[in-house]
Amino acid sequence: MALQHDTEKVSGEAFNEVGPLGPPFPIDARVNDAGHLEIGGCDVLDVAKQFGTPSYIYAAGDLRYRARAAVKAFHDAEAKFGDGTADEPGVLFASKSFPCTAAYRLMAAEGIYCDVASGGELHLALKGGFSPERILMHGNNKTDAELEQAIAAGVGYIVIDSFDEIDRLNKLMPSDGPRTLVRVAPGIKPSTHAYIQTGQVDSKFGIPLSQVEQAIQKAPNFVGLHCHLGSQFFEVEIFKAAVEVLAGFEVDCKVVNVGGGFGIPYLEHEHPPAIDSYAEQITSAVRETFGFGAKIMVEPGRWLVGNAGVTAYTVGTVKEIPGVRRYVAVDGGMSDNIRPMLYEAEYTGVIADRAAVQADRDVRVVGMHCESGDVILPEVMLHEPNVGDTLVVPATGAYGHAMASNYNGVLRPPVVFCERGEARVVVRRETHDDLSARDVE
Ligand SMILES: Cc1ncc(COP(=O)(O)O)c(C=O)c1O
């Protein structure tokens, strides 16, 4: 791809949801006078030189801006469709998307709530400064230890996913313990990859519709209903359908949580709905069906962090197979971004120091792992990639760091926050000693 040359630095309040480079790049990204890609005011080449590659590079201002935009959108929608009696809407950071202490800290400071899906994420959320009552715990198979951890921490909410969990909670839960929501499998399929659909009838998540009333009867400290349809879809209207399903149960709901999944642009031509349209659709649907009292909750993950981050790699080999294709191999791959292999997720790329130059080569970008499936960009236009080039893949801010592995003994990359021209490491690169740190002699 080729990016527009833009000399105006984007900063502070001038942000809107798409920056000068367009989707899928961070808002606070531009091509600088040297023709290099700049993220958060930092030249990506300098960041790559200083911290090495692969590196996850975030425009920290984007994270803050997106958190504010989401909170504002849901508060505005509540002011428009509510009557002022409901508790404030809760925008939860689905922290599985970026479980990084610095991200938790930043989100907590912006008035966001937090959703955790394991004892480990709960530990990180608390360490990142979330007050426990703003934390909600998920999981289709929470252990006794995790439930005890959540109760002891005093989390605000536990989302119940099964009858076995209800049995466990009925043994463990004090009457003044966390409030519970029952997760419903609403039988709705959004248009997205099958592996990230979750709200369909045949799902490992949630209580089947026919058993929801029974679950509500048995659930301790019940306050409301939850559903999560899936991830990375652009259908705003589908939330109305989900709310209508939840509203079909004869129960007093103090909380209605419709999950996350708000789609983001991974490719240049993708233009997902604005956050305000999600907020208005969800809020109007809840107010029409549940009335005015229920607190609305949503759980965006990728929407808050996905486009704020990019991955910088170094090109190590370029191989031409005559009449077939050109392979460009970089120093990372499935260990830092498993999504293309897991659910055929698509990305694009750009050479950092020729970011504004017309791309002229159709290539396949592959990783360095011992797997033929280790393909990051199956077909992408790049400007003549050469050994030593810094290749940037945008929109890796969600589920990149989160899903990273040590496959092939690869060291997991650092997370670098860039803002106003300053780059700081918030998670360091692993070392070879880290690889054996858990060994027991
Ligand atoms: C229950 C729940 N809520 C929220 C999310 C966040 O999804 P996304 O990052 O697509 O917004 C997920 C993702 O798997 C989820 O399972």
The ligand as an SDF file (V2000), in Angstrom:
LIG
                    3D

 16 16  0  0  0  0  0  0  0  0999 V2000
  -17.4420  -12.1190   26.5510 C   0  0  0  0  0  0  0  0  0  0  0  0
  -16.6160  -11.2760   25.6580 C   0  0  0  0  0  0  0  0  0  0  0  0
  -16.7380   -9.9470   25.7400 N   0  0  0  0  0  0  0  0  0  0  0  0
  -16.0020   -9.1310   24.9600 C   0  0  0  0  0  0  0  0  0  0  0  0
  -15.0910   -9.6330   24.0590 C   0  0  0  0  0  0  0  0  0  0  0  0
  -14.2940   -8.6760   23.2370 C   0  0  0  0  0  0  0  0  0  0  0  0
  -14.4260   -8.8580   21.8810 O   0  0  0  0  0  0  0  0  0  0  0  0
  -13.8070   -7.7840   20.9020 P   0  0  0  0  0  0  0  0  0  0  0  0
  -12.3730   -7.6640   21.2110 O   0  0  0  0  0  0  0  0  0  0  0  0
  -14.0530   -8.3300   19.5490 O   0  0  0  0  0  0  0  0  0  0  0  0
  -14.5460   -6.5110   21.1660 O   0  0  0  0  0  0  0  0  0  0  0  0
  -14.9340  -11.0270   23.9380 C   0  0  0  0  0  0  0  0  0  0  0  0
  -13.9770  -11.5890   22.9740 C   0  0  0  0  0  0  0  0  0  0  0  0
  -13.7570  -12.7330   22.8330 O   0  0  0  0  0  0  0  0  0  0  0  0
  -15.7280  -11.8640   24.7740 C   0  0  0  0  0  0  0  0  0  0  0  0
  -15.6060  -13.1860   24.7100 O   0  0  0  0  0  0  0  0  0  0  0  0
  1  2  1  0
  2  3  1  0
  2 15  2  0
  3  4  2  0
  4  5  1  0
  5  6  1  0
  5 12  2  0
  6  7  1  0
  7  8  1  0
  8  9  2  0
  8 10  1  0
  8 11  1  0
 12 13  1  0
 12 15  1  0
 13 14  2  0
 15 16  1  0
M  END
$$$$
